[in-house]
């Protein structure tokens, strides 16, 4: 999507060990969209399917509570 047209709050999440989208690319995307960003330490691309996914889910919940 055109970053200039996005008006909703965004949360971009990336894994430190993501082999598809690098941490650097994730941070650049967050900067472009002026969004919140979370880089999950030692996590791969499919971080929500890995052990410890509950901690990531808690961070997502915190984000939604913050914007509401």
PDB file of N, H, CA, C and O in Angstrom:
ATOM      1  N   UNK A   1       0.827  -1.208   0.000  1.00  0.00           N
ATOM      2  CA  UNK A   1       0.000   0.000   0.000  1.00  0.00           C
ATOM      3  C   UNK A   1       0.864   1.263   0.000  1.00  0.00           C
ATOM      4  O   UNK A   1       2.005   1.260   0.462  1.00  0.00           O
ATOM      5  N   UNK A   2       0.306   2.300  -0.513  1.00  0.00           N
ATOM      6  H   UNK A   2      -0.620   2.303  -0.889  1.00  0.00           H
ATOM      7  CA  UNK A   2       0.989   3.590  -0.538  1.00  0.00           C
ATOM      8  C   UNK A   2       1.096   4.107   0.894  1.00  0.00           C
ATOM      9  O   UNK A   2       0.083   4.412   1.523  1.00  0.00           O
ATOM     10  N   UNK A   3       2.301   4.205   1.401  1.00  0.00           N
ATOM     11  H   UNK A   3       3.125   3.957   0.890  1.00  0.00           H
ATOM     12  CA  UNK A   3       2.513   4.599   2.795  1.00  0.00           C
ATOM     13  C   UNK A   3       1.930   5.967   3.100  1.00  0.00           C
ATOM     14  O   UNK A   3       1.605   6.246   4.254  1.00  0.00           O
ATOM     15  N   UNK A   4       1.789   6.819   2.110  1.00  0.00           N
ATOM     16  H   UNK A   4       2.053   6.592   1.173  1.00  0.00           H
ATOM     17  CA  UNK A   4       1.244   8.163   2.337  1.00  0.00           C
ATOM     18  C   UNK A   4      -0.255   8.135   2.592  1.00  0.00           C
ATOM     19  O   UNK A   4      -0.804   9.086   3.148  1.00  0.00           O
ATOM     20  N   UNK A   5      -0.920   7.063   2.196  1.00  0.00           N
ATOM     21  H   UNK A   5      -0.474   6.291   1.745  1.00  0.00           H
ATOM     22  CA  UNK A   5      -2.368   6.966   2.356  1.00  0.00           C
ATOM     23  C   UNK A   5      -2.790   6.211   3.603  1.00  0.00           C
ATOM     24  O   UNK A   5      -3.972   6.209   3.946  1.00  0.00           O
ATOM     25  N   UNK A   6      -1.869   5.582   4.277  1.00  0.00           N
ATOM     26  H   UNK A   6      -0.909   5.584   3.998  1.00  0.00           H
ATOM     27  CA  UNK A   6      -2.205   4.791   5.467  1.00  0.00           C
ATOM     28  C   UNK A   6      -2.424   5.735   6.641  1.00  0.00           C
ATOM     29  O   UNK A   6      -1.534   6.505   7.003  1.00  0.00           O
ATOM     30  N   UNK A   7      -3.598   5.673   7.225  1.00  0.00           N
ATOM     31  H   UNK A   7      -4.321   5.048   6.930  1.00  0.00           H
ATOM     32  CA  UNK A   7      -3.953   6.566   8.335  1.00  0.00           C
ATOM     33  C   UNK A   7      -4.149   5.808   9.645  1.00  0.00           C
ATOM     34  O   UNK A   7      -4.243   6.423  10.707  1.00  0.00           O
ATOM     35  N   UNK A   8      -4.211   4.504   9.581  1.00  0.00           N
ATOM     36  H   UNK A   8      -4.135   4.004   8.718  1.00  0.00           H
ATOM     37  CA  UNK A   8      -4.439   3.713  10.794  1.00  0.00           C
ATOM     38  C   UNK A   8      -3.110   3.424  11.486  1.00  0.00           C
ATOM     39  O   UNK A   8      -2.067   3.363  10.836  1.00  0.00           O
ATOM     40  N   UNK A   9      -3.151   3.247  12.797  1.00  0.00           N
ATOM     41  H   UNK A   9      -3.998   3.296  13.325  1.00  0.00           H
ATOM     42  CA  UNK A   9      -1.921   2.859  13.498  1.00  0.00           C
ATOM     43  C   UNK A   9      -1.454   1.482  13.012  1.00  0.00           C
ATOM     44  O   UNK A   9      -2.264   0.583  12.785  1.00  0.00           O
ATOM     45  N   UNK A  10      -0.149   1.337  12.860  1.00  0.00           N
ATOM     46  H   UNK A  10       0.509   2.067  13.045  1.00  0.00           H
ATOM     47  CA  UNK A  10       0.416   0.071  12.403  1.00  0.00           C
ATOM     48  C   UNK A  10       1.426  -0.446  13.415  1.00  0.00           C
ATOM     49  O   UNK A  10       2.097   0.318  14.109  1.00  0.00           O
ATOM     50  N   UNK A  11       1.508  -1.739  13.472  1.00  0.00           N
ATOM     51  H   UNK A  11       0.963  -2.360  12.909  1.00  0.00           H
ATOM     52  CA  UNK A  11       2.540  -2.412  14.243  1.00  0.00           C
ATOM     53  C   UNK A  11       3.229  -3.375  13.286  1.00  0.00           C
ATOM     54  O   UNK A  11       2.595  -4.279  12.741  1.00  0.00           O
ATOM     55  N   UNK A  12       4.505  -3.183  13.088  1.00  0.00           N
ATOM     56  H   UNK A  12       5.020  -2.449  13.531  1.00  0.00           H
ATOM     57  CA  UNK A  12       5.282  -4.070  12.224  1.00  0.00           C
ATOM     58  C   UNK A  12       6.150  -4.932  13.127  1.00  0.00           C
ATOM     59  O   UNK A  12       6.863  -4.431  13.995  1.00  0.00           O
ATOM     60  N   UNK A  13       6.074  -6.239  12.904  1.00  0.00           N
ATOM     61  H   UNK A  13       5.495  -6.647  12.198  1.00  0.00           H
ATOM     62  CA  UNK A  13       6.804  -7.188  13.737  1.00  0.00           C
ATOM     63  C   UNK A  13       7.747  -7.995  12.856  1.00  0.00           C
ATOM     64  O   UNK A  13       7.367  -8.475  11.788  1.00  0.00           O
ATOM     65  N   UNK A  14       8.965  -8.131  13.318  1.00  0.00           N
ATOM     66  H   UNK A  14       9.273  -7.741  14.186  1.00  0.00           H
ATOM     67  CA  UNK A  14       9.936  -8.920  12.575  1.00  0.00           C
ATOM     68  C   UNK A  14      10.766  -9.775  13.513  1.00  0.00           C
ATOM     69  O   UNK A  14      10.882  -9.498  14.707  1.00  0.00           O
ATOM     70  N   UNK A  15      11.330 -10.802  12.948  1.00  0.00           N
ATOM     71  H   UNK A  15      11.236 -11.027  11.978  1.00  0.00           H
ATOM     72  CA  UNK A  15      12.215 -11.664  13.712  1.00  0.00           C
ATOM     73  C   UNK A  15      13.667 -11.325  13.445  1.00  0.00           C
ATOM     74  O   UNK A  15      14.055 -11.054  12.309  1.00  0.00           O
ATOM     75  N   UNK A  16      14.456 -11.341  14.484  1.00  0.00           N
ATOM     76  H   UNK A  16      14.141 -11.561  15.407  1.00  0.00           H
ATOM     77  CA  UNK A  16      15.879 -11.043  14.358  1.00  0.00           C
ATOM     78  C   UNK A  16      16.570 -12.001  13.387  1.00  0.00           C
ATOM     79  O   UNK A  16      17.513 -11.610  12.700  1.00  0.00           O
ATOM     80  N   UNK A  17      16.110 -13.246  13.327  1.00  0.00           N
ATOM     81  H   UNK A  17      15.344 -13.564  13.885  1.00  0.00           H
ATOM     82  CA  UNK A  17      16.724 -14.265  12.467  1.00  0.00           C
ATOM     83  C   UNK A  17      15.854 -14.590  11.248  1.00  0.00           C
ATOM     84  O   UNK A  17      15.937 -15.685  10.692  1.00  0.00           O
ATOM     85  N   UNK A  18      15.025 -13.634  10.842  1.00  0.00           N
ATOM     86  H   UNK A  18      14.958 -12.744  11.293  1.00  0.00           H
ATOM     87  CA  UNK A  18      14.144 -13.826   9.682  1.00  0.00           C
ATOM     88  C   UNK A  18      14.996 -13.973   8.422  1.00  0.00           C
ATOM     89  O   UNK A  18      15.822 -13.110   8.124  1.00  0.00           O
ATOM     90  N   UNK A  19      14.799 -15.052   7.693  1.00  0.00           N
ATOM     91  H   UNK A  19      14.129 -15.754   7.935  1.00  0.00           H
ATOM     92  CA  UNK A  19      15.576 -15.302   6.482  1.00  0.00           C
ATOM     93  C   UNK A  19      14.914 -14.726   5.230  1.00  0.00           C
ATOM     94  O   UNK A  19      15.536 -14.697   4.168  1.00  0.00           O
ATOM     95  N   UNK A  20      13.655 -14.263   5.334  1.00  0.00           N
ATOM     96  H   UNK A  20      13.150 -14.286   6.196  1.00  0.00           H
ATOM     97  CA  UNK A  20      12.972 -13.671   4.181  1.00  0.00           C
ATOM     98  C   UNK A  20      13.018 -12.144   4.204  1.00  0.00           C
ATOM     99  O   UNK A  20      13.282 -11.507   3.184  1.00  0.00           O
ATOM    100  N   UNK A  21      12.763 -11.581   5.346  1.00  0.00           N
ATOM    101  H   UNK A  21      12.548 -12.098   6.174  1.00  0.00           H
ATOM    102  CA  UNK A  21      12.752 -10.120   5.495  1.00  0.00           C
ATOM    103  C   UNK A  21      13.736  -9.777   6.604  1.00  0.00           C
ATOM    104  O   UNK A  21      13.508 -10.106   7.768  1.00  0.00           O
ATOM    105  N   UNK A  22      14.807  -9.129   6.250  1.00  0.00           N
ATOM    106  H   UNK A  22      14.992  -8.861   5.304  1.00  0.00           H
ATOM    107  CA  UNK A  22      15.855  -8.850   7.223  1.00  0.00           C
ATOM    108  C   UNK A  22      15.387  -7.848   8.283  1.00  0.00           C
ATOM    109  O   UNK A  22      14.423  -7.107   8.091  1.00  0.00           O
ATOM    110  N   UNK A  23      16.093  -7.855   9.383  1.00  0.00           N
ATOM    111  H   UNK A  23      16.877  -8.457   9.539  1.00  0.00           H
ATOM    112  CA  UNK A  23      15.797  -6.882  10.446  1.00  0.00           C
ATOM    113  C   UNK A  23      15.927  -5.468   9.906  1.00  0.00           C
ATOM    114  O   UNK A  23      15.105  -4.603  10.208  1.00  0.00           O
ATOM    115  N   UNK A  24      16.954  -5.234   9.113  1.00  0.00           N
ATOM    116  H   UNK A  24      17.623  -5.936   8.867  1.00  0.00           H
ATOM    117  CA  UNK A  24      17.163  -3.911   8.522  1.00  0.00           C
ATOM    118  C   UNK A  24      15.967  -3.496   7.655  1.00  0.00           C
ATOM    119  O   UNK A  24      15.522  -2.350   7.716  1.00  0.00           O
ATOM    120  N   UNK A  25      15.452  -4.429   6.850  1.00  0.00           N
ATOM    121  H   UNK A  25      15.814  -5.360   6.801  1.00  0.00           H
ATOM    122  CA  UNK A  25      14.296  -4.130   5.997  1.00  0.00           C
ATOM    123  C   UNK A  25      13.051  -3.877   6.837  1.00  0.00           C
ATOM    124  O   UNK A  25      12.247  -3.004   6.510  1.00  0.00           O
ATOM    125  N   UNK A  26      12.889  -4.626   7.906  1.00  0.00           N
ATOM    126  H   UNK A  26      13.541  -5.335   8.172  1.00  0.00           H
ATOM    127  CA  UNK A  26      11.741  -4.429   8.800  1.00  0.00           C
ATOM    128  C   UNK A  26      11.785  -3.041   9.429  1.00  0.00           C
ATOM    129  O   UNK A  26      10.772  -2.343   9.479  1.00  0.00           O
ATOM    130  N   UNK A  27      12.953  -2.648   9.906  1.00  0.00           N
ATOM    131  H   UNK A  27      13.775  -3.216   9.866  1.00  0.00           H
ATOM    132  CA  UNK A  27      13.102  -1.323  10.508  1.00  0.00           C
ATOM    133  C   UNK A  27      12.877  -0.210   9.492  1.00  0.00           C
ATOM    134  O   UNK A  27      12.292   0.824   9.815  1.00  0.00           O
ATOM    135  N   UNK A  28      13.341  -0.424   8.268  1.00  0.00           N
ATOM    136  H   UNK A  28      13.816  -1.263   8.005  1.00  0.00           H
ATOM    137  CA  UNK A  28      13.131   0.570   7.207  1.00  0.00           C
ATOM    138  C   UNK A  28      11.644   0.711   6.881  1.00  0.00           C
ATOM    139  O   UNK A  28      11.146   1.818   6.681  1.00  0.00           O
ATOM    140  N   UNK A  29      10.943  -0.422   6.829  1.00  0.00           N
ATOM    141  H   UNK A  29      11.348  -1.322   6.992  1.00  0.00           H
ATOM    142  CA  UNK A  29       9.508  -0.391   6.570  1.00  0.00           C
ATOM    143  C   UNK A  29       8.770   0.364   7.669  1.00  0.00           C
ATOM    144  O   UNK A  29       7.884   1.171   7.389  1.00  0.00           O
ATOM    145  N   UNK A  30       9.137   0.101   8.915  1.00  0.00           N
ATOM    146  H   UNK A  30       9.857  -0.554   9.143  1.00  0.00           H
ATOM    147  CA  UNK A  30       8.499   0.785  10.040  1.00  0.00           C
ATOM    148  C   UNK A  30       8.753   2.284   9.977  1.00  0.00           C
ATOM    149  O   UNK A  30       7.868   3.086  10.275  1.00  0.00           O
ATOM    150  N   UNK A  31       9.951   2.651   9.591  1.00  0.00           N
ATOM    151  H   UNK A  31      10.670   1.999   9.349  1.00  0.00           H
ATOM    152  CA  UNK A  31      10.282   4.076   9.462  1.00  0.00           C
ATOM    153  C   UNK A  31       9.457   4.715   8.348  1.00  0.00           C
ATOM    154  O   UNK A  31       8.926   5.813   8.516  1.00  0.00           O
ATOM    155  N   UNK A  32       9.351   4.033   7.218  1.00  0.00           N
ATOM    156  H   UNK A  32       9.783   3.141   7.081  1.00  0.00           H
ATOM    157  CA  UNK A  32       8.590   4.546   6.078  1.00  0.00           C
ATOM    158  C   UNK A  32       7.129   4.780   6.458  1.00  0.00           C
ATOM    159  O   UNK A  32       6.547   5.807   6.110  1.00  0.00           O
ATOM    160  N   UNK A  33       6.546   3.825   7.171  1.00  0.00           N
ATOM    161  H   UNK A  33       7.018   2.991   7.454  1.00  0.00           H
ATOM    162  CA  UNK A  33       5.135   3.925   7.556  1.00  0.00           C
ATOM    163  C   UNK A  33       4.927   4.682   8.866  1.00  0.00           C
ATOM    164  O   UNK A  33       3.795   4.870   9.312  1.00  0.00           O
ATOM    165  N   UNK A  34       6.041   5.118   9.482  1.00  0.00           N
ATOM    166  H   UNK A  34       6.961   4.965   9.120  1.00  0.00           H
ATOM    167  CA  UNK A  34       5.975   5.812  10.773  1.00  0.00           C
ATOM    168  C   UNK A  34       5.168   4.988  11.772  1.00  0.00           C
ATOM    169  O   UNK A  34       4.272   5.494  12.448  1.00  0.00           O
ATOM    170  N   UNK A  35       5.510   3.712  11.841  1.00  0.00           N
ATOM    171  H   UNK A  35       6.238   3.301  11.291  1.00  0.00           H
ATOM    172  CA  UNK A  35       4.753   2.785  12.672  1.00  0.00           C
ATOM    173  C   UNK A  35       5.577   2.295  13.848  1.00  0.00           C
ATOM    174  O   UNK A  35       6.797   2.451  13.888  1.00  0.00           O
ATOM    175  N   UNK A  36       4.888   1.708  14.790  1.00  0.00           N
ATOM    176  H   UNK A  36       3.897   1.582  14.757  1.00  0.00           H
ATOM    177  CA  UNK A  36       5.563   1.014  15.873  1.00  0.00           C
ATOM    178  C   UNK A  36       6.208  -0.239  15.286  1.00  0.00           C
ATOM    179  O   UNK A  36       5.720  -0.803  14.306  1.00  0.00           O
ATOM    180  N   UNK A  37       7.299  -0.660  15.892  1.00  0.00           N
ATOM    181  H   UNK A  37       7.695  -0.202  16.688  1.00  0.00           H
ATOM    182  CA  UNK A  37       7.994  -1.854  15.400  1.00  0.00           C
ATOM    183  C   UNK A  37       8.478  -2.686  16.574  1.00  0.00           C
ATOM    184  O   UNK A  37       8.900  -2.159  17.604  1.00  0.00           O
ATOM    185  N   UNK A  38       8.407  -3.977  16.396  1.00  0.00           N
ATOM    186  H   UNK A  38       8.064  -4.404  15.560  1.00  0.00           H
ATOM    187  CA  UNK A  38       8.948  -4.927  17.360  1.00  0.00           C
ATOM    188  C   UNK A  38       9.847  -5.882  16.598  1.00  0.00           C
ATOM    189  O   UNK A  38       9.426  -6.500  15.620  1.00  0.00           O
ATOM    190  N   UNK A  39      11.082  -6.002  17.048  1.00  0.00           N
ATOM    191  H   UNK A  39      11.424  -5.500  17.843  1.00  0.00           H
ATOM    192  CA  UNK A  39      11.991  -7.019  16.526  1.00  0.00           C
ATOM    193  C   UNK A  39      12.134  -8.059  17.632  1.00  0.00           C
ATOM    194  O   UNK A  39      12.608  -7.759  18.728  1.00  0.00           O
ATOM    195  N   UNK A  40      11.726  -9.259  17.332  1.00  0.00           N
ATOM    196  H   UNK A  40      11.341  -9.503  16.442  1.00  0.00           H
ATOM    197  CA  UNK A  40      11.756 -10.333  18.323  1.00  0.00           C
ATOM    198  C   UNK A  40      13.124 -11.005  18.264  1.00  0.00           C
ATOM    199  O   UNK A  40      13.525 -11.551  17.236  1.00  0.00           O
ATOM    200  N   UNK A  41      13.825 -10.953  19.386  1.00  0.00           N
ATOM    201  H   UNK A  41      13.499 -10.510  20.221  1.00  0.00           H
ATOM    202  CA  UNK A  41      15.171 -11.527  19.461  1.00  0.00           C
ATOM    203  C   UNK A  41      15.167 -13.004  19.109  1.00  0.00           C
ATOM    204  O   UNK A  41      14.322 -13.772  19.569  1.00  0.00           O
ATOM    205  N   UNK A  42      16.132 -13.381  18.282  1.00  0.00           N
ATOM    206  H   UNK A  42      16.819 -12.757  17.909  1.00  0.00           H
ATOM    207  CA  UNK A  42      16.393 -14.783  17.960  1.00  0.00           C
ATOM    208  C   UNK A  42      15.217 -15.489  17.290  1.00  0.00           C
ATOM    209  O   UNK A  42      15.148 -16.718  17.310  1.00  0.00           O
ATOM    210  N   UNK A  43      14.293 -14.735  16.700  1.00  0.00           N
ATOM    211  H   UNK A  43      14.349 -13.736  16.684  1.00  0.00           H
ATOM    212  CA  UNK A  43      13.096 -15.332  16.100  1.00  0.00           C
ATOM    213  C   UNK A  43      13.215 -15.408  14.581  1.00  0.00           C
ATOM    214  O   UNK A  43      13.807 -14.525  13.961  1.00  0.00           O
ATOM    215  N   UNK A  44      12.649 -16.468  13.973  1.00  0.00           N
ATOM    216  H   UNK A  44      12.168 -17.186  14.477  1.00  0.00           H
ATOM    217  CA  UNK A  44      12.651 -16.606  12.518  1.00  0.00           C
ATOM    218  C   UNK A  44      11.459 -15.888  11.888  1.00  0.00           C
ATOM    219  O   UNK A  44      10.744 -15.143  12.558  1.00  0.00           O
ATOM    220  N   UNK A  45      11.260 -16.120  10.607  1.00  0.00           N
ATOM    221  H   UNK A  45      11.842 -16.725  10.063  1.00  0.00           H
ATOM    222  CA  UNK A  45      10.180 -15.455   9.867  1.00  0.00           C
ATOM    223  C   UNK A  45       8.796 -15.799  10.417  1.00  0.00           C
ATOM    224  O   UNK A  45       7.956 -14.912  10.569  1.00  0.00           O
ATOM    225  N   UNK A  46       8.554 -17.048  10.708  1.00  0.00           N
ATOM    226  H   UNK A  46       9.236 -17.768  10.584  1.00  0.00           H
ATOM    227  CA  UNK A  46       7.224 -17.461  11.171  1.00  0.00           C
ATOM    228  C   UNK A  46       7.172 -17.470  12.701  1.00  0.00           C
ATOM    229  O   UNK A  46       6.807 -18.471  13.317  1.00  0.00           O
ATOM    230  N   UNK A  47       7.538 -16.359  13.289  1.00  0.00           N
ATOM    231  H   UNK A  47       7.835 -15.545  12.789  1.00  0.00           H
ATOM    232  CA  UNK A  47       7.708 -16.279  14.740  1.00  0.00           C
ATOM    233  C   UNK A  47       6.454 -16.612  15.531  1.00  0.00           C
ATOM    234  O   UNK A  47       6.562 -16.999  16.694  1.00  0.00           O
ATOM    235  N   UNK A  48       5.292 -16.481  14.958  1.00  0.00           N
ATOM    236  H   UNK A  48       5.205 -16.166  14.013  1.00  0.00           H
ATOM    237  CA  UNK A  48       4.059 -16.796  15.696  1.00  0.00           C
ATOM    238  C   UNK A  48       3.805 -18.311  15.743  1.00  0.00           C
ATOM    239  O   UNK A  48       2.873 -18.771  16.403  1.00  0.00           O
ATOM    240  N   UNK A  49       4.639 -19.072  15.037  1.00  0.00           N
ATOM    241  H   UNK A  49       5.396 -18.698  14.501  1.00  0.00           H
ATOM    242  CA  UNK A  49       4.484 -20.526  15.054  1.00  0.00           C
ATOM    243  C   UNK A  49       5.623 -21.198  15.810  1.00  0.00           C
ATOM    244  O   UNK A  49       5.790 -22.415  15.742  1.00  0.00           O
ATOM    245  N   UNK A  50       6.392 -20.412  16.517  1.00  0.00           N
ATOM    246  H   UNK A  50       6.256 -19.423  16.573  1.00  0.00           H
ATOM    247  CA  UNK A  50       7.566 -20.900  17.228  1.00  0.00           C
ATOM    248  C   UNK A  50       7.318 -20.873  18.735  1.00  0.00           C
ATOM    249  O   UNK A  50       6.425 -20.167  19.206  1.00  0.00           O
ATOM    250  N   UNK A  51       8.098 -21.632  19.483  1.00  0.00           N
ATOM    251  H   UNK A  51       8.823 -22.205  19.100  1.00  0.00           H
ATOM    252  CA  UNK A  51       8.011 -21.533  20.937  1.00  0.00           C
ATOM    253  C   UNK A  51       8.223 -20.083  21.373  1.00  0.00           C
ATOM    254  O   UNK A  51       9.072 -19.375  20.830  1.00  0.00           O
ATOM    255  N   UNK A  52       7.455 -19.664  22.339  1.00  0.00           N
ATOM    256  H   UNK A  52       6.765 -20.238  22.780  1.00  0.00           H
ATOM    257  CA  UNK A  52       7.546 -18.290  22.821  1.00  0.00           C
ATOM    258  C   UNK A  52       6.602 -17.336  22.120  1.00  0.00           C
ATOM    259  O   UNK A  52       6.643 -16.129  22.357  1.00  0.00           O
ATOM    260  N   UNK A  53       5.742 -17.875  21.250  1.00  0.00           N
ATOM    261  H   UNK A  53       5.708 -18.855  21.058  1.00  0.00           H
ATOM    262  CA  UNK A  53       4.805 -17.022  20.505  1.00  0.00           C
ATOM    263  C   UNK A  53       3.893 -16.245  21.450  1.00  0.00           C
ATOM    264  O   UNK A  53       3.385 -15.182  21.094  1.00  0.00           O
ATOM    265  N   UNK A  54       3.687 -16.770  22.639  1.00  0.00           N
ATOM    266  H   UNK A  54       4.099 -17.634  22.928  1.00  0.00           H
ATOM    267  CA  UNK A  54       2.791 -16.096  23.588  1.00  0.00           C
ATOM    268  C   UNK A  54       3.316 -14.708  23.964  1.00  0.00           C
ATOM    269  O   UNK A  54       2.534 -13.777  24.154  1.00  0.00           O
ATOM    270  N   UNK A  55       4.622 -14.574  24.069  1.00  0.00           N
ATOM    271  H   UNK A  55       5.258 -15.331  23.915  1.00  0.00           H
ATOM    272  CA  UNK A  55       5.201 -13.267  24.408  1.00  0.00           C
ATOM    273  C   UNK A  55       4.977 -12.268  23.271  1.00  0.00           C
ATOM    274  O   UNK A  55       4.742 -11.084  23.514  1.00  0.00           O
ATOM    275  N   UNK A  56       5.051 -12.745  22.049  1.00  0.00           N
ATOM    276  H   UNK A  56       5.242 -13.707  21.852  1.00  0.00           H
ATOM    277  CA  UNK A  56       4.782 -11.877  20.901  1.00  0.00           C
ATOM    278  C   UNK A  56       3.305 -11.470  20.916  1.00  0.00           C
ATOM    279  O   UNK A  56       2.978 -10.307  20.679  1.00  0.00           O
ATOM    280  N   UNK A  57       2.428 -12.413  21.189  1.00  0.00           N
ATOM    281  H   UNK A  57       2.694 -13.358  21.381  1.00  0.00           H
ATOM    282  CA  UNK A  57       0.993 -12.124  21.256  1.00  0.00           C
ATOM    283  C   UNK A  57       0.702 -11.091  22.336  1.00  0.00           C
ATOM    284  O   UNK A  57      -0.159 -10.230  22.152  1.00  0.00           O
ATOM    285  N   UNK A  58       1.401 -11.165  23.449  1.00  0.00           N
ATOM    286  H   UNK A  58       2.101 -11.864  23.599  1.00  0.00           H
ATOM    287  CA  UNK A  58       1.222 -10.169  24.517  1.00  0.00           C
ATOM    288  C   UNK A  58       1.634  -8.776  24.033  1.00  0.00           C
ATOM    289  O   UNK A  58       0.986  -7.787  24.374  1.00  0.00           O
ATOM    290  N   UNK A  59       2.694  -8.696  23.250  1.00  0.00           N
ATOM    291  H   UNK A  59       3.221  -9.499  22.973  1.00  0.00           H
ATOM    292  CA  UNK A  59       3.135  -7.403  22.723  1.00  0.00           C
ATOM    293  C   UNK A  59       2.107  -6.839  21.743  1.00  0.00           C
ATOM    294  O   UNK A  59       1.864  -5.633  21.710  1.00  0.00           O
ATOM    295  N   UNK A  60       1.507  -7.721  20.948  1.00  0.00           N
ATOM    296  H   UNK A  60       1.704  -8.701  20.975  1.00  0.00           H
ATOM    297  CA  UNK A  60       0.463  -7.289  20.025  1.00  0.00           C
ATOM    298  C   UNK A  60      -0.746  -6.788  20.815  1.00  0.00           C
ATOM    299  O   UNK A  60      -1.322  -5.750  20.487  1.00  0.00           O
ATOM    300  N   UNK A  61      -1.125  -7.523  21.849  1.00  0.00           N
ATOM    301  H   UNK A  61      -0.658  -8.366  22.116  1.00  0.00           H
ATOM    302  CA  UNK A  61      -2.246  -7.093  22.692  1.00  0.00           C
ATOM    303  C   UNK A  61      -1.961  -5.727  23.323  1.00  0.00           C
ATOM    304  O   UNK A  61      -2.842  -4.869  23.370  1.00  0.00           O
ATOM    305  N   UNK A  62      -0.758  -5.532  23.795  1.00  0.00           N
ATOM    306  H   UNK A  62      -0.042  -6.229  23.756  1.00  0.00           H
ATOM    307  CA  UNK A  62      -0.380  -4.249  24.396  1.00  0.00           C
ATOM    308  C   UNK A  62      -0.530  -3.124  23.375  1.00  0.00           C
ATOM    309  O   UNK A  62      -1.032  -2.051  23.708  1.00  0.00           O
ATOM    310  N   UNK A  63      -0.102  -3.357  22.147  1.00  0.00           N
ATOM    311  H   UNK A  63       0.306  -4.229  21.877  1.00  0.00           H
ATOM    312  CA  UNK A  63      -0.240  -2.367  21.087  1.00  0.00           C
ATOM    313  C   UNK A  63      -1.710  -2.000  20.880  1.00  0.00           C
ATOM    314  O   UNK A  63      -2.048  -0.819  20.804  1.00  0.00           O
ATOM    315  N   UNK A  64      -2.584  -3.005  20.789  1.00  0.00           N
ATOM    316  H   UNK A  64      -2.309  -3.965  20.850  1.00  0.00           H
ATOM    317  CA  UNK A  64      -4.004  -2.732  20.566  1.00  0.00           C
ATOM    318  C   UNK A  64      -4.629  -2.008  21.745  1.00  0.00           C
ATOM    319  O   UNK A  64      -5.487  -1.147  21.551  1.00  0.00           O
ATOM    320  N   UNK A  65      -4.227  -2.331  22.939  1.00  0.00           N
ATOM    321  H   UNK A  65      -3.530  -3.031  23.097  1.00  0.00           H
ATOM    322  CA  UNK A  65      -4.746  -1.626  24.110  1.00  0.00           C
ATOM    323  C   UNK A  65      -4.296  -0.161  24.101  1.00  0.00           C
ATOM    324  O   UNK A  65      -5.043   0.728  24.510  1.00  0.00           O
ATOM    325  N   UNK A  66      -3.087   0.076  23.640  1.00  0.00           N
ATOM    326  H   UNK A  66      -2.480  -0.646  23.308  1.00  0.00           H
ATOM    327  CA  UNK A  66      -2.542   1.429  23.586  1.00  0.00           C
ATOM    328  C   UNK A  66      -3.306   2.314  22.594  1.00  0.00           C
ATOM    329  O   UNK A  66      -3.516   3.499  22.853  1.00  0.00           O
ATOM    330  N   UNK A  67      -3.716   1.746  21.473  1.00  0.00           N
ATOM    331  H   UNK A  67      -3.545   0.783  21.262  1.00  0.00           H
ATOM    332  CA  UNK A  67      -4.360   2.573  20.441  1.00  0.00           C
ATOM    333  C   UNK A  67      -5.860   2.713  20.657  1.00  0.00           C
ATOM    334  O   UNK A  67      -6.506   3.524  19.994  1.00  0.00           O
ATOM    335  N   UNK A  68      -6.415   1.944  21.563  1.00  0.00           N
ATOM    336  H   UNK A  68      -5.890   1.285  22.102  1.00  0.00           H
ATOM    337  CA  UNK A  68      -7.867   2.033  21.802  1.00  0.00           C
ATOM    338  C   UNK A  68      -8.193   2.857  22.976  1.00  0.00           C
ATOM    339  O   UNK A  68      -9.367   3.026  23.304  1.00  0.00           O
TER     340      UNK A  68
END
